Amino acid sequence: MNNRYFRPCKKNKIIFYQTPEVESFHREFTENFFREEIFPYLQPVPISKDKVISFLRDNRLYLAVRLYLKETPHRSPLHTHYFVIKLPYSKVPRFIELPPKEGKYYLICIEDIIKANLPIMFPGYEVDSSYCIKISRDADILIDDTSQTDIVEQVRKKVKKRKIGAVSRFVYDRSMPTDFLHFLMEVFGIKENELSPDNTHLNMEDLRLLPNPNHAPEQTGKPQPMKLRCLSSPNSVFGYIRQKDLLLHYPYHSFEHFIHFLYEAVHDPMTSEIMVTQYRVAENSEVIHALIAAAQNRKKVTVFVELKARFDEEHNLSTAQLMEKAGIHIIYSIPGLKVHAKVALILRKNNKEEPVKSFAYISTGNFNERTATLYADSGLFTSNEEIVKDVYHLFRAIQGKKNPEFSHLLVAPFNLISGLRKLIFREIELARQGKRGRIILKMNALQDPEMINLLYNASQQGVEIDLIIRGICCLIPNQPYSRNIRITRIVDSFLEHARIWYFGNAGDPHVFLGSPDWMRRNLYRRIEAVIPVYDKDLKDQIVRMLDIQLNDNRKACFVNERLENVCKHDKKGKSVRAQYDFYNYLKRENETFP
């Protein structure tokens, strides 16, 4: 196989063309496909240094083309023409299936078909070359939430300008000649520090859309959300959490249980008020439908809507307006802070005959049924009166109450930092006494210098520390000051999104889950909520999950002192794939429920 193809998948006999050149038996097909399916959607736009009539949209793929007039005796700059063409794969797929041949299946990118047929588009011109380009624009929306200007109106106006923001990155095919590149830089005002050379085919994240030409059945065995047997009866969520805390792990458990929790509140005659935070919700959200149903059923519903949730500002604003029309009380963004906490509260009336419990729910992930099938998160339901009271105080703080007090929750920016210091120093003190100091921290990012220095200090005092960090990690392991710290990273079928913290406490562990990562923005500039897990069975379940993840040798990496990922594969020991093994553990637990 020559180098004109991506490496073929020999097992399934799939060949992926890498250039506009195809085998002779595919030329007629690609030309006809271009004329009939692609050409009608192409709009070549001329560009020059004197006059630019083309605006490159954010994150869209374009083809930059250089041409010469055929009748000129030589390739004079005076007779050189440049065009940009937006790739039309909102109308045509990015990847095209070609006719199979002798049991082999063929694929090609749409841009390669266009490149091969540019002479059809430009009769009278000689095509010199063409290269894919892409511009990323500044997506920041600067909201002055300390001014008297209506924040809703600010968001409404500024989201419209996001796609025309200043250039922040220019991605281009690195094989583009220097003079061609400099021409584009001058035309579009690209600076040297904004250049980002890449391969011939850009936006390769589109490979998720790659068709399966031989239509072989997928055999991923991907875990499917399970419904808990303990919640199978009517009004089962309320009934269960009256007696015992309930912990759900998404996407292994079905998010429908949370939806049912809301609908039980809708129909429960004792429910007086529902309070929820909204950071990112799904399109056509069942959560929003349930809240609207509650308002229509004469429940008082209060929803805090974070309009500063990046890239979700417009959607959050539209859903907030929809809820307002239904009679829901909407609280918008707090000046100077983002509300990132994922909390829900069901307040219920007192009953003279028997005590009536209210309910709280705190999660590591958003109330979003779509991401609940993609992100690995955890959420805890409780009727613990003191925690319910804390969650109520949290909503009062969101509504403007000063200096709220929390007995059990750790809430940024109020008592979270002091609580974390106390927990870390407790493990340090145990290590100094010759006992075992133990910390396990699972989160998306670790960046805050103060927290990192506390962990370095704990390591130097002999505390054993394991970090499970999916994304940014500024702590450096394998140094004299971090010799007791190990960093694990897991990338598998689901995006690891949960924030879970374990502090050994001499055999009586403190376990927490909540919304914040250890980044300065989370610890100091956002309202975040973390709940302690008190139920022994649920503690054991979380410890089991952490143990499985730390022993993953299929999809886990260590992070070394150069902050590089080092595969953790251990072919000699027992094979452990954390996401699948934890799912099977939860499945066995569910099946043994009486």
C-alpha positions in Angstrom: 0.0 0.0 0.0 1.6 3.3 -1.0 1.7 6.5 1.1 -1.3 8.1 -0.6 -3.6 6.4 2.0 -4.1 6.5 5.7 -3.0 3.2 7.2 -5.8 0.8 6.2 -7.8 -1.2 8.7 -6.8 -4.6 7.4 -9.2 -6.5 9.5 -12.2 -4.8 8.0 -10.6 -4.0 4.6 -11.1 -0.3 4.9 -8.9 2.1 2.9 -8.9 5.8 3.5 -7.5 8.0 0.7 -5.2 10.7 2.0 -4.8 12.9 -1.0 -7.0 14.1 -3.9 -5.5 11.4 -6.1 -7.7 8.3 -6.2 -7.4 5.0 -8.1 -8.6 5.1 -11.7 -11.8 3.1 -10.9 -12.9 5.9 -8.5 -12.2 9.0 -10.7 -15.5 9.1 -12.5 -17.4 8.6 -9.3 -15.6 11.4 -7.4 -16.0 13.8 -10.4 -19.8 13.1 -10.7 -20.2 13.3 -6.9 -18.4 16.7 -7.0 -20.6 18.1 -9.8 -23.9 16.8 -8.3 -23.5 16.8 -4.6 -20.8 19.4 -3.7 -20.5 22.0 -6.4 -24.0 23.6 -5.9 -23.0 24.5 -2.3 -19.6 26.1 -3.0 -19.1 29.8 -3.1 -15.5 30.8 -3.9 -14.8 34.3 -2.7 -11.8 36.3 -4.1 -9.4 37.8 -1.7 -6.7 40.4 -2.2 -4.5 42.7 -0.1 -6.5 45.7 -1.4 -10.0 44.5 -0.7 -11.2 41.8 1.6 -14.8 40.8 1.0 -14.7 37.6 2.9 -15.1 37.1 6.7 -13.8 33.8 8.0 -16.2 32.4 10.5 -15.0 31.0 13.8 -13.9 27.4 13.8 -15.1 26.7 10.2 -12.9 24.9 7.6 -12.0 26.8 4.5 -10.0 26.0 1.4 -7.5 28.7 0.4 -6.8 28.4 -3.3 -4.1 30.1 -5.5 -4.6 30.3 -9.3 -3.0 31.8 -12.4 -4.6 33.0 -15.6 -3.9 30.4 -18.3 -3.2 32.9 -21.1 -0.3 34.6 -19.3 3.2 33.6 -20.5 4.5 33.1 -17.0 3.2 33.1 -13.4 3.3 36.8 -12.8 2.1 38.2 -9.5 -0.1 40.5 -11.5 -2.0 37.5 -12.8 -2.1 35.6 -9.5 -5.5 35.2 -7.9 -6.5 33.9 -4.5 -9.9 32.5 -3.3 -11.3 31.1 -0.1 -14.0 28.4 -0.2 -16.0 27.4 2.9 -16.3 23.6 3.1 -20.0 22.8 2.9 -20.2 19.8 5.2 -23.3 21.1 6.9 -24.8 20.1 3.6 -22.5 17.3 2.6 -20.8 14.8 5.0 -17.1 15.4 5.9 -16.3 11.8 4.9 -17.5 10.2 1.7 -18.0 6.5 1.0 -16.7 5.5 -2.4 -17.9 2.3 -4.3 -16.3 -0.8 -2.9 -13.9 -2.8 -5.0 -12.8 -6.4 -4.7 -14.1 -6.7 -1.1 -12.3 -3.5 0.0 -14.1 -0.4 1.3 -12.9 3.2 0.5 -13.4 6.6 2.2 -12.2 10.1 1.3 -12.5 13.5 2.8 -14.7 16.1 1.2 -11.8 18.6 0.9 -9.8 16.1 -1.2 -12.7 15.7 -3.7 -12.9 19.5 -3.9 -9.2 19.8 -4.5 -9.2 17.2 -7.2 -12.0 19.1 -9.1 -10.9 22.7 -8.7 -10.3 23.0 -12.5 -14.0 22.5 -13.0 -14.7 25.5 -10.7 -12.1 27.7 -12.3 -12.1 27.4 -16.1 -9.5 29.6 -17.7 -7.3 29.3 -14.7 -4.4 27.1 -13.8 -4.7 25.8 -10.3 -1.4 26.3 -8.4 -2.3 24.9 -5.0 -4.9 24.7 -2.2 -4.7 24.3 1.5 -7.1 24.0 4.4 -7.2 26.8 6.9 -9.3 27.6 10.0 -9.6 30.6 12.3 -10.4 30.5 16.0 -11.8 33.7 17.4 -11.8 35.1 20.9 -14.9 33.6 22.5 -14.7 35.5 25.8 -17.7 37.6 26.7 -16.7 40.3 29.1 -19.7 40.9 31.4 -19.6 43.9 33.8 -21.7 42.4 36.5 -20.7 45.1 39.0 -22.5 47.8 37.0 -26.1 48.9 37.1 -26.6 47.7 33.6 -29.0 44.8 33.2 -26.9 41.7 33.0 -29.6 40.0 30.9 -29.4 42.7 28.3 -25.6 42.6 28.4 -25.6 38.9 27.7 -28.2 39.2 25.0 -26.1 41.8 23.1 -22.7 40.3 23.6 -23.4 36.7 22.6 -24.2 37.9 19.2 -20.7 39.3 18.8 -18.9 36.1 19.9 -18.5 34.7 16.4 -16.9 37.9 15.1 -14.4 38.3 17.9 -10.7 39.0 17.3 -8.5 36.3 15.8 -6.8 34.2 18.5 -5.4 31.3 16.4 -4.9 30.6 12.7 -4.6 26.9 11.9 -3.2 26.0 8.5 -1.7 23.1 6.6 2.0 23.2 7.4 2.9 22.3 3.8 1.7 25.7 2.6 4.5 27.7 1.0 5.8 30.6 3.0 4.7 33.3 0.4 1.2 31.9 0.4 1.0 31.9 4.2 2.3 35.5 4.4 -0.3 36.6 1.9 -3.1 35.2 4.0 -1.6 36.7 7.1 -1.6 40.1 5.6 -5.1 39.8 4.1 -6.7 38.6 7.4 -4.5 40.5 9.8 -2.9 37.4 11.3 0.0 37.9 13.7 3.0 35.6 14.0 2.1 34.4 17.5 -1.4 33.4 16.3 0.0 30.8 13.8 -0.7 27.2 14.5 0.7 24.8 11.8 -1.1 21.5 11.5 -1.4 18.5 9.2 -3.1 18.4 5.8 -6.5 17.4 7.2 -7.7 19.7 10.0 -10.5 19.2 12.5 -9.7 15.5 12.9 -12.0 15.4 15.9 -14.6 14.9 13.1 -13.4 11.3 12.9 -16.2 10.6 15.4 -18.5 11.0 12.4 -16.6 8.5 10.3 -19.0 6.1 8.6 -18.6 2.3 8.9 -18.6 1.3 5.2 -18.7 -2.4 5.7 -21.5 -2.0 8.2 -19.9 -4.5 10.6 -21.8 -4.5 13.9 -20.3 -2.5 16.6 -19.2 -4.7 19.5 -18.2 -2.1 22.1 -20.1 -3.5 25.0 -20.4 0.0 26.3 -22.2 0.2 29.7 -25.8 1.2 29.4 -27.5 3.2 32.2 -29.2 0.9 34.7 -32.3 1.6 36.8 -32.0 0.8 40.5 -34.2 -2.0 41.8 -34.6 -0.2 45.1 -36.4 2.7 43.2 -38.9 0.5 41.2 -42.0 1.4 43.2 -44.2 4.6 42.8 -42.8 7.6 44.8 -39.8 5.5 45.3 -37.1 8.2 45.5 -38.9 10.1 48.3 -39.7 6.8 50.0 -36.1 5.6 49.9 -34.3 8.8 50.9 -36.6 9.3 53.9 -34.9 6.2 55.3 -31.4 6.3 53.8 -29.1 8.5 51.7 -28.9 7.5 48.0 -25.9 7.8 45.8 -26.1 7.7 42.0 -23.2 7.3 39.6 -23.8 8.5 36.1 -23.8 7.2 33.4 -23.9 3.8 35.0 -27.1 4.7 36.8 -30.0 6.2 34.9 -30.5 10.0 35.1 -34.2 9.2 35.0 -34.1 8.7 38.8 -33.3 12.4 39.2 -36.1 13.3 36.8 -38.5 11.1 38.9 -37.3 12.9 42.0 -38.5 16.2 40.6 -41.8 14.8 39.3 -42.4 13.2 42.8 -42.1 16.8 44.1 -44.5 18.0 41.4 -47.3 15.6 42.6 -46.4 15.5 46.3 -49.1 17.5 48.3 -46.6 18.2 51.0 -44.0 19.8 48.8 -44.2 23.6 49.1 -41.0 24.8 47.2 -38.4 23.5 44.8 -35.0 25.3 44.4 -32.5 24.4 41.8 -29.3 25.8 40.3 -28.9 25.8 36.5 -25.4 25.9 35.0 -25.7 23.9 31.8 -29.0 22.1 30.9 -29.8 20.0 27.8 -31.8 21.2 24.8 -35.5 20.4 25.4 -34.6 19.5 29.0 -36.8 17.2 31.0 -35.5 19.0 34.1 -36.9 22.3 32.9 -40.2 20.6 31.9 -40.5 19.1 35.4 -39.9 22.5 37.0 -42.5 24.2 34.8 -44.9 21.4 35.7 -44.2 22.1 39.4 -45.0 25.8 38.9 -48.2 25.0 37.1 -49.1 22.7 40.0 -48.9 25.7 42.3 -45.5 24.9 43.8 -43.2 27.7 44.5 -40.2 27.2 42.2 -36.9 29.1 42.4 -34.2 28.6 39.9 -30.8 30.2 39.9 -29.6 30.7 36.3 -25.9 31.3 35.7 -25.8 33.5 32.6 -22.0 33.5 32.7 -21.7 29.7 31.9 -19.3 29.9 29.0 -20.8 29.0 25.6 -24.2 28.4 27.3 -25.1 32.0 28.0 -27.7 32.2 25.2 -29.3 28.9 25.9 -29.5 29.6 29.6 -31.1 33.0 28.9 -33.7 31.4 26.6 -34.6 28.7 29.1 -34.8 31.2 31.9 -37.3 33.3 29.9 -39.3 30.2 29.2 -39.4 29.3 32.9 -40.3 32.9 33.9 -43.3 32.8 31.6 -44.4 29.6 33.4 -44.3 31.5 36.8 -40.9 30.3 38.0 -38.9 32.8 40.1 -35.6 33.3 38.3 -32.4 34.6 40.0 -29.7 35.7 37.6 -25.9 35.8 38.0 -24.3 37.2 41.2 -22.0 40.2 40.8 -18.4 39.1 40.8 -19.1 35.4 41.2 -20.2 32.4 39.1 -22.5 29.9 40.7 -21.1 26.5 39.7 -22.7 24.5 42.5 -25.0 21.7 41.4 -27.7 21.6 44.1 -31.4 21.0 44.3 -33.7 21.4 47.3 -37.2 20.1 47.9 -38.9 21.9 50.9 -42.0 20.2 52.4 -44.7 21.4 54.8 -44.9 20.3 58.4 -47.4 17.6 59.1 -49.2 17.5 62.5 -49.5 13.7 62.4 -45.9 12.8 61.6 -42.6 14.6 60.9 -42.2 15.5 57.2 -38.7 15.4 55.8 -37.4 17.8 53.1 -34.8 16.6 50.6 -31.5 17.8 49.2 -29.4 16.7 46.2 -25.8 17.7 45.5 -24.0 16.5 42.4 -20.6 16.7 40.8 -22.3 17.2 37.4 -24.9 19.4 35.8 -28.6 18.7 35.7 -28.3 17.7 32.1 -29.7 14.4 30.8 -27.5 14.5 27.7 -24.2 14.8 29.5 -25.4 12.4 32.1 -24.9 9.6 29.5 -21.4 10.9 28.5 -19.8 12.2 31.7 -18.9 10.1 34.8 -20.4 11.9 37.7 -21.9 11.2 41.1 -24.9 12.7 43.0 -26.1 12.3 46.5 -29.7 12.5 47.8 -30.3 13.0 51.5 -33.0 13.9 54.0 -30.4 14.8 56.7 -32.0 17.8 58.4 -28.8 19.6 59.0 -27.6 19.2 55.4 -31.0 20.3 54.1 -30.6 23.4 56.3 -27.1 24.0 54.9 -28.5 23.8 51.3 -31.2 26.2 52.2 -28.6 28.6 53.6 -26.7 28.2 50.3 -29.8 29.3 48.3 -30.2 32.2 50.7 -26.6 33.2 50.0 -27.3 33.1 46.3 -30.2 35.4 46.9 -28.0 37.9 48.7 -27.8 36.9 52.3 -24.5 38.0 53.8 -22.1 35.8 55.8 -24.0 32.5 55.6 -23.0 29.7 58.0 -22.7 26.1 57.1 -22.4 23.2 59.6 -21.7 20.3 57.2 -21.3 21.6 53.6 -18.0 23.0 52.4 -19.0 26.0 50.3 -16.7 28.2 48.2 -15.9 31.0 48.7 -17.0 30.8 52.4 -15.6 27.8 54.3 -14.2 25.5 51.6 -10.5 26.6 51.9 -10.5 26.5 55.7 -12.2 23.1 55.6 -9.6 21.7 53.2 -6.7 23.0 55.2 -8.1 21.4 58.3 -8.6 18.0 56.5 -5.0 18.1 55.1 -3.4 19.1 58.4 -5.3 16.3 60.1 -3.5 13.8 57.8 -0.2 15.5 58.4 -0.6 15.3 62.1 -1.4 11.5 61.8 1.7 11.0 59.8 3.8 12.9 62.4 2.4 10.5 65.1 3.6 7.6 63.1 0.2 6.6 61.9 -0.9 6.4 58.3 -1.8 9.7 56.6 -3.8 9.1 53.5 -5.4 11.4 50.9 -7.0 10.5 47.5 -8.3 13.4 45.4 -10.2 12.9 42.2 -11.0 15.9 40.1 -10.7 17.5 36.6 -8.0 20.0 37.4 -5.4 20.9 40.0 -3.9 24.4 39.6 -4.2 26.4 42.8 -0.7 27.2 44.1 -1.8 27.2 47.8 -3.5 23.8 47.6 -0.5 22.4 45.7 1.9 23.6 48.4 -0.3 22.0 51.1 0.0 18.7 49.2 3.7 19.1 48.9 3.9 19.7 52.6 1.8 16.7 53.4 4.0 14.5 51.1 7.1 15.7 52.9 5.6 14.8 56.2 4.9 11.2 55.0 1.3 11.4 53.9 0.5 9.0 51.1 -1.3 10.9 48.3 -3.0 9.6 45.1 -4.4 12.1 42.6 -6.8 11.1 39.9 -6.7 14.1 37.6 -8.2 14.1 34.1 -7.1 17.5 32.9 -4.8 20.3 34.0 -2.4 19.3 36.7 0.3 21.8 37.9 1.6 19.6 40.7 4.9 17.9 39.8 5.4 14.4 41.1 8.6 12.4 41.6 10.5 15.3 43.2 12.0 15.2 46.7 9.1 17.3 48.0 6.5 15.1 46.2 8.0 11.7 46.6 4.7 10.4 48.2 2.4 11.7 45.5 1.2 9.7 42.5 -0.9 11.1 39.7 -3.2 8.9 37.6 -5.1 9.9 34.5 -8.0 7.9 33.0 -9.3 8.3 29.5 -12.0 5.8 28.4 -15.5 5.6 27.0 -16.9 8.3 29.4 -15.4 11.7 30.4 -14.2 11.5 34.0 -15.9 14.5 35.6 -16.6 13.7 39.2 -14.9 15.5 42.1 -14.4 13.1 45.0 -12.1 13.6 48.0 -11.0 11.0 50.5 -9.1 11.7 53.7 -8.1 8.6 55.7 -8.6 10.0 59.3 -7.0 7.0 61.0 -9.4 4.4 59.6 -12.6 6.5 59.9 -12.4 8.2 56.5 -13.9 11.6 55.6 -15.4 11.3 52.1 -16.7 14.3 50.1 -18.2 14.9 46.6 -19.1 18.2 44.9 -18.7 20.6 42.1 -15.2 22.3 42.5 -11.9 21.5 41.0 -8.8 22.9 42.9 -8.4 25.9 40.6 -8.3 29.5 41.8 -11.4 30.3 39.9 -13.3 27.5 41.7 -12.0 28.1 45.1 -12.2 31.9 45.2 -14.4 33.3 42.4 -17.3 30.8 42.3 -20.0 29.4 44.5 -19.3 25.7 44.8 -20.8 23.1 47.1 -19.3 20.0 48.6 -21.2 17.4 50.6 -19.8 15.0 53.1 -20.8 11.3 52.7 -21.9 10.0 56.0 -23.6 6.7 55.2 -21.1 3.9 55.7 -22.4 1.8 52.8 -22.0 4.7 50.4 -18.6 5.5 51.7 -17.5 2.0 51.0 -19.0 2.3 47.5 -16.9 5.4 46.8 -13.8 3.8 48.3 -14.4 0.8 46.0 -14.6 3.1 43.0 -11.4 4.9 43.9 -9.6 1.6 44.5 -10.7 0.3 41.1 -9.6 3.5 39.3 -6.2 3.5 41.0 -5.7 -0.1 39.8 -6.8 0.5 36.2 -4.1 -0.9 33.9 -6.0 -0.7 30.6 -7.0 3.0 30.2 -5.0 4.7 32.9 -1.7 6.6 32.7 0.7 7.8 35.3 1.8 11.5 35.0 5.6 11.8 35.3 7.8 14.6 36.5 7.7 16.1 33.0 3.9 16.1 33.2 3.8 13.5 30.4 1.4 10.6 30.3 3.1 7.2 30.8 0.9 4.2 30.0 0.1 2.1 33.0 -0.3 -1.2 31.1 0.5 -4.3 33.2 0.1 -7.4 31.1 1.2 -9.7 34.0 -1.3 -8.7 36.6 -5.1 -8.8 36.6 -6.7 -6.8 33.8 -8.5 -3.8 35.3 -10.6 -1.3 33.2 -12.0 1.0 35.8 -15.1 2.3 34.0 -16.3 -1.1 33.0 -15.2 -2.9 36.2 -17.0 -0.3 38.3 -20.1 -0.6 36.2 -20.1 -4.4 36.7 -19.6 -3.8 40.5 -22.7 -1.5 40.6 -24.6 -4.0 38.5 -23.9 -6.8 40.9 -24.9 -4.6 43.8 -28.1 -3.7 42.1 -28.9 -7.4 41.3 -28.5 -8.4 44.9 -31.0 -5.9 46.2 -33.9 -7.9 47.8 
